[in-house]
Amino acid sequence: MQRFAKFIRIAALTAAAVLTAASFSTTSFAQEGKATYDQAQVDAGFKVFRGSDCAGCHGWAGNGQKIGENPDGPSLRQIDMDDAVLKETILCGRPGTNMPSHDPKAYTDDRCYGMDAAAAAGQAPHKGKPMTSEQADDLVAYIQTELVGKPDKPTLEECQKYYGKKPVCSAYE
């Protein structure tokens, strides 16, 4: 009987610990298995998106319609990456492509795809604007919440969120 009581106490403590940890998490998982994020983190990610010139290659709407003379980037609305892969792509770039790395220490050791500069053999991405791990988490929250799965044609509301009520948005009315 004492064993059973001890088992119940351990199970109750474990359940309490799990519930406590879950309540402090800013990321939770919806019924479909897709992560949901705290709105403050999504908003911070939007600021990172704008401040890191992601729109230069991916377009202001993340649909791959580049701005200016930047290289073409894929539509972020059509990507299928989990958070960890997306964060690594943001911080480490994509070797052999125009996707820059944003981790200031990328390719100085093996944190990026298990490669240092020698292993990348001239394929290491160019350096983008420096970004912290926390900023990359915020950017992932923004991309996964506001871009992934949306139609490639942006809406008037999306345009006004990015540009404000400027004439450029009249194309989406």
Helices and strands as residue ranges (DSSP letters): H 2-24, E 27-29, E 35-37, H 39-51, H 54-58, H 83-92, H 117-120, H 133-142, I 143-147, H 156-163, G 167-172
